[in-house]
Amino acid sequence: MPADLRVRFLHPTGAIGPGKIALLEAIDRTGSISAAARSLDMTFRRAWFLVETMNTAFREPVIRTSIGGREGGGAGLTALGQEVVARYRQTQDEARKAAEPHLRWLDEVLKEDAAGSKPPAG
């Protein structure tokens, strides 16, 4: 496995990193917090906590929810939530491109593990 780069946005009100972005994308894909949690092998309680954390960290919610009933309820990203994901992915792509020569160098100087791949950096 080659060296890779993880991006995390840090702010005094909270952080947005790979896990929260994956949850946002899963909610967008599934239309449900519980289905998103299952798809990420995460408990519903953990997913709900992350949703609440993100919704309170931003000036407006990034995830909208609707209460169940005949239609079954659901969840989805607000326009801000979609923009958070898009900007995170854009930043991640740009950071990888900038770091690519350094990651390549790191691959060359790290030992390979028994399976023939490099151990994770960090």
Phi and psi in degrees as a GROMACS rama.xvg file:
@    title "Ramachandran Plot"
@    xaxis  label "Phi"
@    yaxis  label "Psi"
@TYPE xy
-72.4148  160.423  PRO-2
-60.3591  145.622  ALA-3
-137.725  176.908  ASP-4
-127.624  135.833  LEU-5
-111.958  134.063  ARG-6
-106.145  138.873  VAL-7
-141.836  128.782  ARG-8
-89.9108  123.384  PHE-9
-110.767  138.682  LEU-10
-151.798  151.844  HIS-11
-55.4511  -26.6007  PRO-12
-86.8964  -6.23526  THR-13
151.389  177.518  GLY-14
-124.098  151.766  ALA-15
-124.968  120.627  ILE-16
-136.984  -164.659  GLY-17
-57.3587  -38.3633  PRO-18
-67.8114  -45.9539  GLY-19
-68.6023  -36.958  LYS-20
-65.2972  -42.0033  ILE-21
-60.1956  -39.9394  ALA-22
-65.5905  -45.2837  LEU-23
-57.9963  -45.3987  LEU-24
-64.4744  -39.012  GLU-25
-67.619  -39.1447  ALA-26
-62.88  -43.2794  ILE-27
-62.1431  -40.321  ASP-28
-72.7408  -40.8607  ARG-29
-96.9307  -23.4346  THR-30
74.9293  17.9196  GLY-31
-154.368  138.194  SER-32
-69.9154  -41.8155  ILE-33
-67.4519  -41.367  SER-34
-66.4084  -38.3514  ALA-35
-62.471  -44.6851  ALA-36
-60.0574  -47.5906  ALA-37
-58.9206  -42.1088  ARG-38
-65.8395  -22.8647  SER-39
-102.512  7.10332  LEU-40
55.1901  48.2268  ASP-41
-124.468  148.178  MET-42
-71.7006  152.079  THR-43
-60.1694  -39.8852  PHE-44
-58.5233  -44.8037  ARG-45
-64.1071  -45.2723  ARG-46
-60.9994  -45.1517  ALA-47
-61.8934  -41.82  TRP-48
-59.4987  -44.7433  PHE-49
-65.4425  -39.8756  LEU-50
-59.9642  -48.8111  VAL-51
-61.7408  -41.0808  GLU-52
-60.0261  -45.8841  THR-53
-68.7756  -43.4242  MET-54
-64.2922  -30.7213  ASN-55
-86.7943  -20.2823  THR-56
-75.3856  -30.4108  ALA-57
-93.9403  158.961  PHE-58
-65.6773  -23.866  ARG-59
-140.903  157.976  GLU-60
-61.6559  149.435  PRO-61
-102.803  -15.7752  VAL-62
-128.388  133.635  ILE-63
-108.293  142.502  ARG-64
-124.373  151.521  THR-65
-128.287  140.708  SER-66
-71.6364  145.15  ILE-67
-62.2667  -173.798  GLY-68
147.022  -149.584  GLY-69
-59.2825  -37.521  ARG-70
-83.0612  -11.6208  GLU-71
89.9685  -2.55588  GLY-72
69.8499  -164.254  GLY-73
155.951  -174.719  GLY-74
-150.953  157.288  ALA-75
-163.169  172.419  GLY-76
-86.7425  141.549  LEU-77
-78.1661  174.388  THR-78
-58.4382  -39.5126  ALA-79
-64.2959  -42.3828  LEU-80
-59.5201  -42.1724  GLY-81
-63.6832  -38.8977  GLN-82
-69.0106  -37.9872  GLU-83
-58.6134  -47.2135  VAL-84
-62.9746  -47.0826  VAL-85
-61.236  -44.5546  ALA-86
-68.6987  -37.064  ARG-87
-61.8702  -49.2673  TYR-88
-63.8246  -38.0878  ARG-89
-64.4843  -45.8698  GLN-90
-60.8471  -43.1267  THR-91
-60.2319  -46.144  GLN-92
-62.7316  -44.2887  ASP-93
-66.3355  -39.2635  GLU-94
-66.2006  -41.0584  ALA-95
-62.329  -42.8071  ARG-96
-61.6929  -43.884  LYS-97
-66.4628  -36.9086  ALA-98
-87.3968  -8.72116  ALA-99
-51.4405  -46.7533  GLU-100
-63.847  -33.261  PRO-101
-73.1355  -37.7437  HIS-102
-66.2334  -40.4324  LEU-103
-61.5747  -44.6716  ARG-104
-60.6674  -44.7851  TRP-105
-59.6351  -40.8561  LEU-106
-58.8969  -36.7576  ASP-107
-72.2448  -31.6518  GLU-108
-97.6528  -11.5668  VAL-109
-85.1673  147.484  LEU-110
-70.8184  156.699  LYS-111
-90.4108  148.703  GLU-112
-84.0936  -176.849  ASP-113
-61.2074  -29.434  ALA-114
-83.9056  1.61129  ALA-115
89.5424  12.2228  GLY-116
-121.804  162.884  SER-117
-76.166  146.325  LYS-118
-69.2691  154.729  PRO-119
-63.2062  136.764  PRO-120
-79.9262  152.319  ALA-121
